């Protein structure tokens, strides 16, 4: 199972454009006081470029790990990067 540090490494080097917009979209909602799960769901449900970027990132990450990380750990790192992006 991938460690949190291994997961962070793929976020640091996403090998995909658009992750900053994804972090920003989630982060802006977090700044309103929303829970991460709600912010994440809203951004993904919108079907915009950010949700497409997330899907592409997830698919691409499948080849970057020997075993897929736990979803909760993967999303925890997404939350961390989104909060950092907006200074939350």
N, C-alpha and C positions, 0 to 999 in steps of 0.2 A: 504494500500500500504506500502511496506517495506521502511524503511528509509535508508539513506546511511549508517548509523552506523550498522543497522541490516544486510545489505548486506556485509559490511566489516567483520562482525563477522563470516559469513560463509567462507569468504576467509581466515581469520586468522586460522580457524579450518576446512579445506576443507574435512577432513575425507576421503581423497583419495590421493594416491601417484602420483607423477608426475607433480603437479602444479608448482613446482619450475622450471622444464624444460619448461613448457608452458610460464611462465613469462620470462624466459631467452630467449626463441626463439622470442617472441614478442619484448622484450626489446632490443635485439641485432639489430633488424631491425629499431627500434625507434632511436637508436644511430646513424644511417646513415642519420637521418633527415627526415625519412618517417613519414607521418601522421599515427596516431594510426589505423584508419580505413583500410589503406593499409597494415600495418604490420599485423593486425589481420586477414585480408582476405588472405594474403599470407600463414600464418601459418596454418589456417584452411583448405585452398584449397590444401595444400601439402599432407594432408591425413596421416601424420605421427602419431607417438605415441602422440604428443602434441595435435593434433586435436581430437583424440580419448579420451584423458584425459578430454579435454574441454567438449565434448559431455557427458561423464559420469558424470562430475561435474554438468552440467546443469540439467541432469535428476535427479541426487541425490538431488539437491537443491529444486526441485519441492516439496519434502516432508518436507523441512525445513522452508518454509514460509507458512503462512496462505493464502496469496495471492501472486501470482508471482510478483516480482518487475518489474518496467518499464525496458525494455531492455536497454534503454540509460543509466539508472543509474547503471545497472549491468555491462555493458561494461565500464562505466567510472571507476568503481572500478577495473576491470581487467586492464585497462590502468594504473591506479595508482600503483597497485602491480607490474606490469611489469616494470614501470619506476623505482620504488624503488629497484627492484631486480638488475638492472644494474647500478644503481646510476645516472640515467638520470634526 
